[in-house]
């Protein structure tokens, strides 16, 4: 039996001992995130985590919807 703090392996093998969440989403928000995650390949949780981390590291800057063509 795994010891406390141990869990499932991550896809990249890097331990993830910290948890942020759970997120509470409206149905429309979840549907939007699910569609985006499906295009990229990971689970919704992995997609949200990856995208949030990318924005926090300033490797991606969100653009308001009304600025898009």
C-alpha positions in Angstrom: 0.0 0.0 0.0 1.4 3.4 -0.9 2.4 5.6 2.0 0.8 8.9 2.8 1.5 11.6 0.1 2.1 9.0 -2.6 -0.3 8.6 -5.4 -0.7 7.8 -9.0 2.3 8.4 -11.3 2.1 11.5 -13.6 2.6 11.2 -17.3 6.0 12.8 -17.2 7.1 11.0 -14.0 7.5 14.2 -12.0 6.0 14.0 -8.5 3.2 16.5 -7.8 2.8 16.7 -4.0 0.8 20.0 -4.0 -2.9 20.3 -5.0 -4.8 23.4 -6.0 -8.5 23.0 -6.2 -11.0 21.7 -6.6 -12.2 24.1 -9.3 -15.9 24.7 -9.4 -17.2 25.4 -13.0 -20.5 26.2 -14.6 -21.6 23.6 -17.3 -20.7 26.0 -20.1 -17.2 26.7 -18.6 -16.6 23.0 -18.2 -17.7 22.3 -21.8 -15.4 24.9 -23.2 -12.4 23.6 -21.2 -13.3 20.0 -22.1 -13.3 20.9 -25.8 -9.9 22.7 -25.6 -8.4 19.8 -23.6 -9.7 17.3 -26.2 -7.9 19.3 -29.0 -4.7 19.3 -27.0 -4.8 15.7 -25.7 -4.6 15.8 -21.9 -7.4 15.5 -19.3 -9.3 18.6 -18.4 -7.3 18.9 -15.1 -4.0 18.5 -16.9 -5.0 21.1 -19.5 -6.1 23.6 -16.9 -2.9 23.1 -14.9 -0.6 23.3 -17.9 -2.3 26.5 -19.3 -2.3 28.2 -15.9 1.3 27.4 -15.4 2.2 28.7 -18.9 0.4 32.0 -18.3 2.0 32.3 -14.8 5.5 31.8 -16.3 4.7 34.5 -18.9 5.2 32.1 -21.8 1.6 32.8 -23.0 -0.3 36.1 -22.7 -4.1 35.8 -22.7 -5.8 38.0 -25.3 -9.3 39.4 -24.7 -11.9 37.8 -27.0 -12.9 41.2 -28.5 -9.3 41.7 -29.7 -9.3 38.5 -31.7 -10.1 38.6 -35.4 
